[in-house]
């Protein structure tokens, strides 16, 4: 099974559906995986499993907001693919 790291900007509706199915009430500290990427940077992610792929979804403020809004409105993703939040910190 292959592993794919996905940032919020690259998330698809299918991956967002997997996230909501896996974490219907949101996620907590115990669900977060930390690892080093090829550049030695620490990445924090959520793991979701598809039939042939394990997705590691990078944690970000945008991801949290998208999960919250999408779980309340299934059309949120189609209507707001370029959804943006004014952040006070740099979001990586």
C-alpha positions in Angstrom: 0.0 0.0 0.0 1.4 3.4 -0.9 1.5 6.4 1.4 0.7 9.9 0.1 1.2 13.2 2.0 -1.6 15.7 1.2 -1.7 19.4 2.1 -5.1 21.2 2.4 -4.5 22.9 -1.0 -4.5 19.4 -2.7 -7.3 17.8 -0.8 -10.1 16.2 -2.9 -13.7 15.7 -2.1 -13.0 11.9 -1.7 -10.2 12.5 0.8 -12.4 15.0 2.7 -15.1 12.3 2.8 -12.6 9.8 4.2 -11.6 12.3 6.9 -15.2 13.0 8.0 -15.9 9.2 8.0 -12.8 8.5 10.0 -13.1 11.4 12.4 -16.9 12.2 12.6 -16.5 14.1 15.9 -13.2 15.7 15.0 -9.8 14.5 15.9 -7.7 14.9 19.1 -4.1 14.8 20.0 -3.9 11.0 20.0 -5.0 10.9 16.3 -2.1 13.1 15.1 1.0 11.4 13.6 4.3 13.3 13.6 7.1 12.4 11.2 10.1 14.0 9.4 9.9 14.6 5.7 12.8 14.3 3.2 13.9 17.8 4.1 14.1 17.0 7.9 11.0 19.1 8.7 8.5 17.8 11.3 5.1 17.2 9.8 1.9 16.6 11.8 -0.8 14.7 10.0 -4.0 12.6 10.2 -4.0 9.2 8.7 -6.9 8.0 6.6 -7.1 4.7 4.7 -8.5 4.1 1.3 -8.5 0.7 -0.4 -5.1 1.1 -2.1 -3.6 4.2 -0.4 -2.9 5.6 3.1 -3.3 9.3 3.0 -1.4 11.4 5.5 -3.3 14.7 5.6 -1.2 17.6 6.9 -2.8 19.4 9.9 -3.6 23.0 9.3 -6.1 25.6 10.5 -7.6 25.5 7.0 -8.1 21.7 7.3 -9.9 22.0 10.6 -12.2 24.7 9.3 -13.0 22.8 6.2 -13.8 19.6 8.1 -16.1 21.6 10.4 -18.0 23.3 7.6 -18.1 20.3 5.3 -19.6 18.0 8.0 -22.4 20.5 8.4 -22.9 21.2 4.7 -22.1 18.5 2.2 -22.0 21.1 -0.7 -19.4 23.2 1.1 -16.5 21.6 -0.7 -17.9 22.2 -4.2 -19.0 25.7 -3.4 -15.8 26.7 -1.6 -12.8 24.9 -3.1 -10.8 28.1 -2.8 -12.0 28.5 0.8 -9.5 30.7 2.6 -9.3 31.8 6.2 -7.5 34.9 7.5 -4.7 33.4 9.6 -2.8 35.1 12.4 0.1 32.7 12.0 1.8 31.3 8.9 0.0 28.1 7.9 2.3 25.4 6.6 
